[in-house]
Amino acid sequence: MRKTLAVALMLTASLGLAACDKKSEDKAQDANQHAEQAQQDMNKAQDKVNDAAKENADAAKAQAESNAAAQEEAAKKQ
């Protein structure tokens, strides 16, 4: 009786593990997909950083031009 119960329990446990475990190929494919998605997200983030840097440079240039124009106006008034 004990031997039969032990065999049945071992069979049930091994079938349960076999049914729930993903294959290593599936895990590798999932990892590759996540890595590709992460790379795409990093590229998008870098593009946004580059756009923000360009906007900051344009704003600094516009500020410098505005300051120069203000100085010219002040010089003309004196």
N, CA, C and O atoms as a GROMACS GRO file, in nm:
protein
  312
    1MET      N    1   0.082  -0.119   0.000
    1MET     CA    2   0.000   0.000   0.000
    1MET      C    3   0.087   0.125   0.000
    1MET      O    4   0.061   0.219  -0.075
    2ARG      N    5   0.190   0.126   0.084
    2ARG     CA    6   0.277   0.243   0.091
    2ARG      C    7   0.353   0.263  -0.039
    2ARG      O    8   0.371   0.376  -0.085
    3LYS      N    9   0.397   0.151  -0.098
    3LYS     CA   10   0.473   0.160  -0.221
    3LYS      C   11   0.384   0.214  -0.334
    3LYS      O   12   0.429   0.296  -0.413
    4THR      N   13   0.262   0.170  -0.341
    4THR     CA   14   0.168   0.216  -0.442
    4THR      C   15   0.139   0.365  -0.423
    4THR      O   16   0.136   0.441  -0.520
    5LEU      N   17   0.119   0.406  -0.302
    5LEU     CA   18   0.092   0.547  -0.271
    5LEU      C   19   0.213   0.634  -0.305
    5LEU      O   20   0.198   0.743  -0.359
    6ALA      N   21   0.332   0.586  -0.275
    6ALA     CA   22   0.454   0.661  -0.305
    6ALA      C   23   0.473   0.675  -0.455
    6ALA      O   24   0.510   0.783  -0.503
    7VAL      N   25   0.449   0.569  -0.530
    7VAL     CA   26   0.463   0.574  -0.675
    7VAL      C   27   0.358   0.669  -0.734
    7VAL      O   28   0.390   0.749  -0.823
    8ALA      N   29   0.238   0.661  -0.687
    8ALA     CA   30   0.132   0.750  -0.737
    8ALA      C   31   0.165   0.896  -0.706
    8ALA      O   32   0.143   0.983  -0.790
    9LEU      N   33   0.215   0.923  -0.588
    9LEU     CA   34   0.252   1.058  -0.549
    9LEU      C   35   0.368   1.110  -0.634
    9LEU      O   36   0.366   1.226  -0.677
   10MET      N   37   0.467   1.028  -0.660
   10MET     CA   38   0.581   1.067  -0.744
   10MET      C   39   0.537   1.093  -0.888
   10MET      O   40   0.584   1.187  -0.952
   11LEU      N   41   0.448   1.009  -0.939
   11LEU     CA   42   0.396   1.027  -1.074
   11LEU      C   43   0.318   1.157  -1.086
   11LEU      O   44   0.333   1.231  -1.183
   12THR      N   45   0.236   1.184  -0.987
   12THR     CA   46   0.156   1.307  -0.986
   12THR      C   47   0.247   1.431  -0.980
   12THR      O   48   0.224   1.528  -1.051
   13ALA      N   49   0.348   1.426  -0.896
   13ALA     CA   50   0.440   1.538  -0.882
   13ALA      C   51   0.518   1.561  -1.011
   13ALA      O   52   0.535   1.676  -1.053
   14SER      N   53   0.566   1.455  -1.074
   14SER     CA   54   0.645   1.471  -1.197
   14SER      C   55   0.559   1.522  -1.311
   14SER      O   56   0.605   1.602  -1.392
   15LEU      N   57   0.434   1.477  -1.320
   15LEU     CA   58   0.345   1.528  -1.424
   15LEU      C   59   0.312   1.676  -1.400
   15LEU      O   60   0.302   1.755  -1.494
   16GLY      N   61   0.295   1.712  -1.275
   16GLY     CA   62   0.267   1.852  -1.243
   16GLY      C   63   0.382   1.942  -1.280
   16GLY      O   64   0.362   2.051  -1.333
   17LEU      N   65   0.503   1.899  -1.252
   17LEU     CA   66   0.620   1.979  -1.288
   17LEU      C   67   0.638   1.987  -1.439
   17LEU      O   68   0.672   2.092  -1.492
   18ALA      N   69   0.616   1.878  -1.507
   18ALA     CA   70   0.633   1.876  -1.652
   18ALA      C   71   0.529   1.964  -1.721
   18ALA      O   72   0.559   2.026  -1.824
   19ALA      N   73   0.410   1.971  -1.668
   19ALA     CA   74   0.304   2.049  -1.730
   19ALA      C   75   0.322   2.199  -1.707
   19ALA      O   76   0.280   2.279  -1.790
   20CYS      N   77   0.382   2.239  -1.598
   20CYS     CA   78   0.392   2.380  -1.562
   20CYS      C   79   0.519   2.447  -1.612
   20CYS      O   80   0.522   2.570  -1.626
   21ASP      N   81   0.621   2.373  -1.640
   21ASP     CA   82   0.750   2.432  -1.674
   21ASP      C   83   0.754   2.473  -1.820
   21ASP      O   84   0.711   2.398  -1.908
   22LYS      N   85   0.805   2.594  -1.847
   22LYS     CA   86   0.825   2.638  -1.984
   22LYS      C   87   0.954   2.577  -2.036
   22LYS      O   88   1.046   2.547  -1.959
   23LYS      N   89   0.960   2.558  -2.163
   23LYS     CA   90   1.083   2.508  -2.223
   23LYS      C   91   1.187   2.620  -2.223
   23LYS      O   92   1.153   2.738  -2.221
   24SER      N   93   1.311   2.582  -2.225
   24SER     CA   94   1.418   2.682  -2.224
   24SER      C   95   1.415   2.766  -2.351
   24SER      O   96   1.456   2.882  -2.349
   25GLU      N   97   1.368   2.709  -2.461
   25GLU     CA   98   1.358   2.786  -2.585
   25GLU      C   99   1.255   2.897  -2.570
   25GLU      O  100   1.277   3.009  -2.617
   26ASP      N  101   1.144   2.866  -2.505
   26ASP     CA  102   1.042   2.967  -2.482
   26ASP      C  103   1.096   3.079  -2.395
   26ASP      O  104   1.070   3.197  -2.420
   27LYS      N  105   1.171   3.042  -2.294
   27LYS     CA  106   1.230   3.141  -2.205
   27LYS      C  107   1.330   3.228  -2.281
   27LYS      O  108   1.335   3.349  -2.259
   28ALA      N  109   1.408   3.168  -2.368
   28ALA     CA  110   1.507   3.243  -2.445
   28ALA      C  111   1.437   3.339  -2.542
   28ALA      O  112   1.482   3.452  -2.559
   29GLN      N  113   1.330   3.294  -2.604
   29GLN     CA  114   1.255   3.381  -2.694
   29GLN      C  115   1.194   3.498  -2.619
   29GLN      O  116   1.197   3.611  -2.666
   30ASP      N  117   1.137   3.470  -2.503
   30ASP     CA  118   1.080   3.577  -2.421
   30ASP      C  119   1.187   3.677  -2.380
   30ASP      O  120   1.164   3.798  -2.382
   31ALA      N  121   1.303   3.627  -2.343
   31ALA     CA  122   1.413   3.715  -2.302
   31ALA      C  123   1.457   3.802  -2.419
   31ALA      O  124   1.484   3.921  -2.402
   32ASN      N  125   1.465   3.744  -2.539
   32ASN     CA  126   1.504   3.821  -2.657
   32ASN      C  127   1.400   3.928  -2.689
   32ASN      O  128   1.435   4.041  -2.723
   33GLN      N  129   1.273   3.893  -2.678
   33GLN     CA  130   1.169   3.991  -2.705
   33GLN      C  131   1.176   4.106  -2.605
   33GLN      O  132   1.161   4.222  -2.642
   34HIS      N  133   1.197   4.074  -2.479
   34HIS     CA  134   1.208   4.179  -2.378
   34HIS      C  135   1.331   4.265  -2.401
   34HIS      O  136   1.327   4.386  -2.379
   35ALA      N  137   1.439   4.204  -2.443
   35ALA     CA  138   1.562   4.280  -2.471
   35ALA      C  139   1.541   4.374  -2.590
   35ALA      O  140   1.585   4.488  -2.586
   36GLU      N  141   1.474   4.326  -2.694
   36GLU     CA  142   1.445   4.410  -2.809
   36GLU      C  143   1.354   4.526  -2.771
   36GLU      O  144   1.375   4.640  -2.814
   37GLN      N  145   1.253   4.498  -2.691
   37GLN     CA  146   1.161   4.604  -2.646
   37GLN      C  147   1.235   4.707  -2.562
   37GLN      O  148   1.212   4.827  -2.576
   38ALA      N  149   1.323   4.660  -2.476
   38ALA     CA  150   1.402   4.751  -2.393
   38ALA      C  151   1.492   4.838  -2.480
   38ALA      O  152   1.508   4.957  -2.453
   39GLN      N  153   1.551   4.780  -2.583
   39GLN     CA  154   1.638   4.856  -2.673
   39GLN      C  155   1.557   4.962  -2.748
   39GLN      O  156   1.603   5.075  -2.764
   40GLN      N  157   1.438   4.927  -2.793
   40GLN     CA  158   1.352   5.023  -2.862
   40GLN      C  159   1.314   5.137  -2.768
   40GLN      O  160   1.315   5.253  -2.807
   41ASP      N  161   1.281   5.103  -2.644
   41ASP     CA  162   1.245   5.205  -2.546
   41ASP      C  163   1.364   5.296  -2.516
   41ASP      O  164   1.348   5.417  -2.500
   42MET      N  165   1.483   5.238  -2.509
   42MET     CA  166   1.602   5.319  -2.486
   42MET      C  167   1.628   5.412  -2.604
   42MET      O  168   1.668   5.527  -2.585
   43ASN      N  169   1.607   5.365  -2.726
   43ASN     CA  170   1.624   5.450  -2.843
   43ASN      C  171   1.525   5.566  -2.843
   43ASN      O  172   1.561   5.679  -2.875
   44LYS      N  173   1.400   5.537  -2.806
   44LYS     CA  174   1.300   5.644  -2.798
   44LYS      C  175   1.339   5.746  -2.692
   44LYS      O  176   1.327   5.866  -2.714
   45ALA      N  177   1.386   5.698  -2.580
   45ALA     CA  178   1.426   5.788  -2.472
   45ALA      C  179   1.545   5.874  -2.517
   45ALA      O  180   1.550   5.993  -2.487
   46GLN      N  181   1.640   5.814  -2.587
   46GLN     CA  182   1.755   5.890  -2.635
   46GLN      C  183   1.712   5.995  -2.737
   46GLN      O  184   1.765   6.106  -2.738
   47ASP      N  185   1.616   5.961  -2.822
   47ASP     CA  186   1.564   6.059  -2.918
   47ASP      C  187   1.500   6.177  -2.845
   47ASP      O  188   1.518   6.292  -2.885
   48LYS      N  189   1.426   6.148  -2.739
   48LYS     CA  190   1.364   6.256  -2.663
   48LYS      C  191   1.468   6.343  -2.594
   48LYS      O  192   1.453   6.465  -2.588
   49VAL      N  193   1.574   6.281  -2.544
   49VAL     CA  194   1.682   6.358  -2.481
   49VAL      C  195   1.749   6.447  -2.586
   49VAL      O  196   1.779   6.563  -2.558
   50ASN      N  197   1.772   6.393  -2.705
   50ASN     CA  198   1.833   6.471  -2.812
   50ASN      C  199   1.744   6.588  -2.853
   50ASN      O  200   1.792   6.699  -2.875
   51ASP      N  201   1.614   6.563  -2.864
   51ASP     CA  202   1.520   6.670  -2.897
   51ASP      C  203   1.520   6.779  -2.790
   51ASP      O  204   1.518   6.898  -2.822
   52ALA      N  205   1.523   6.738  -2.666
   52ALA     CA  206   1.524   6.836  -2.557
   52ALA      C  207   1.653   6.917  -2.558
   52ALA      O  208   1.650   7.038  -2.534
   53ALA      N  209   1.764   6.854  -2.587
   53ALA     CA  210   1.892   6.926  -2.594
   53ALA      C  211   1.890   7.026  -2.708
   53ALA      O  212   1.941   7.137  -2.694
   54LYS      N  213   1.832   6.988  -2.820
   54LYS     CA  214   1.823   7.080  -2.935
   54LYS      C  215   1.733   7.198  -2.900
   54LYS      O  216   1.766   7.312  -2.933
   55GLU      N  217   1.621   7.172  -2.835
   55GLU     CA  218   1.531   7.280  -2.794
   55GLU      C  219   1.600   7.374  -2.696
   55GLU      O  220   1.583   7.495  -2.703
   56ASN      N  221   1.678   7.319  -2.604
   56ASN     CA  222   1.753   7.403  -2.509
   56ASN      C  223   1.855   7.489  -2.581
   56ASN      O  224   1.872   7.607  -2.548
   57ALA      N  225   1.923   7.432  -2.679
   57ALA     CA  226   2.021   7.509  -2.756
   57ALA      C  227   1.953   7.620  -2.835
   57ALA      O  228   2.003   7.733  -2.840
   58ASP      N  229   1.838   7.589  -2.895
   58ASP     CA  230   1.764   7.691  -2.969
   58ASP      C  231   1.715   7.802  -2.875
   58ASP      O  232   1.720   7.919  -2.910
   59ALA      N  233   1.670   7.764  -2.757
   59ALA     CA  234   1.624   7.863  -2.660
   59ALA      C  235   1.739   7.951  -2.612
   59ALA      O  236   1.722   8.071  -2.594
   60ALA      N  237   1.854   7.891  -2.591
   60ALA     CA  238   1.971   7.969  -2.548
   60ALA      C  239   2.013   8.067  -2.657
   60ALA      O  240   2.050   8.180  -2.628
   61LYS      N  241   2.008   8.023  -2.783
   61LYS     CA  242   2.042   8.110  -2.894
   61LYS      C  243   1.942   8.226  -2.904
   61LYS      O  244   1.982   8.341  -2.923
   62ALA      N  245   1.815   8.196  -2.889
   62ALA     CA  246   1.713   8.300  -2.894
   62ALA      C  247   1.730   8.398  -2.778
   62ALA      O  248   1.711   8.518  -2.795
   63GLN      N  249   1.765   8.348  -2.662
   63GLN     CA  250   1.788   8.435  -2.545
   63GLN      C  251   1.907   8.526  -2.569
   63GLN      O  252   1.904   8.645  -2.536
   64ALA      N  253   2.013   8.470  -2.627
   64ALA     CA  254   2.132   8.550  -2.656
   64ALA      C  255   2.099   8.660  -2.758
   64ALA      O  256   2.144   8.774  -2.743
   65GLU      N  257   2.023   8.626  -2.859
   65GLU     CA  258   1.982   8.727  -2.958
   65GLU      C  259   1.895   8.834  -2.894
   65GLU      O  260   1.909   8.952  -2.926
   66SER      N  261   1.807   8.793  -2.806
   66SER     CA  262   1.721   8.888  -2.737
   66SER      C  263   1.803   8.981  -2.648
   66SER      O  264   1.778   9.101  -2.643
   67ASN      N  265   1.901   8.925  -2.578
   67ASN     CA  266   1.988   9.008  -2.493
   67ASN      C  267   2.068   9.106  -2.576
   67ASN      O  268   2.085   9.222  -2.536
   68ALA      N  269   2.119   9.063  -2.693
   68ALA     CA  270   2.195   9.151  -2.781
   68ALA      C  271   2.107   9.264  -2.833
   68ALA      O  272   2.150   9.379  -2.839
   69ALA      N  273   1.984   9.232  -2.870
   69ALA     CA  274   1.892   9.334  -2.919
   69ALA      C  275   1.859   9.433  -2.808
   69ALA      O  276   1.848   9.553  -2.833
   70ALA      N  277   1.842   9.385  -2.686
   70ALA     CA  278   1.813   9.473  -2.574
   70ALA      C  279   1.931   9.565  -2.545
   70ALA      O  280   1.912   9.682  -2.512
   71GLN      N  281   2.051   9.514  -2.558
   71GLN     CA  282   2.170   9.597  -2.535
   71GLN      C  283   2.182   9.704  -2.643
   71GLN      O  284   2.221   9.818  -2.614
   72GLU      N  285   2.150   9.670  -2.766
   72GLU     CA  286   2.154   9.769  -2.875
   72GLU      C  287   2.051   9.878  -2.851
   72GLU      O  288   2.080   9.996  -2.873
   73GLU      N  289   1.933   9.841  -2.807
   73GLU     CA  290   1.829   9.940  -2.777
   73GLU      C  291   1.873  10.032  -2.664
   73GLU      O  292   1.853  10.154  -2.670
   74ALA      N  293   1.933   9.974  -2.562
   74ALA     CA  294   1.979  10.053  -2.450
   74ALA      C  295   2.091  10.149  -2.494
   74ALA      O  296   2.098  10.263  -2.447
   75ALA      N  297   2.178  10.102  -2.583
   75ALA     CA  298   2.287  10.186  -2.630
   75ALA      C  299   2.234  10.301  -2.716
   75ALA      O  300   2.287  10.412  -2.710
   76LYS      N  301   2.129  10.276  -2.795
   76LYS     CA  302   2.070  10.381  -2.880
   76LYS      C  303   2.003  10.488  -2.797
   76LYS      O  304   2.003  10.605  -2.836
   77LYS      N  305   1.946  10.451  -2.685
   77LYS     CA  306   1.875  10.547  -2.599
   77LYS      C  307   1.972  10.638  -2.523
   77LYS      O  308   1.933  10.747  -2.480
   78GLN      N  309   2.093  10.597  -2.506
   78GLN     CA  310   2.188  10.678  -2.429
   78GLN      C  311   2.256  10.773  -2.517
   78GLN      O  312   2.340  10.850  -2.471
   0.00000   0.00000   0.00000
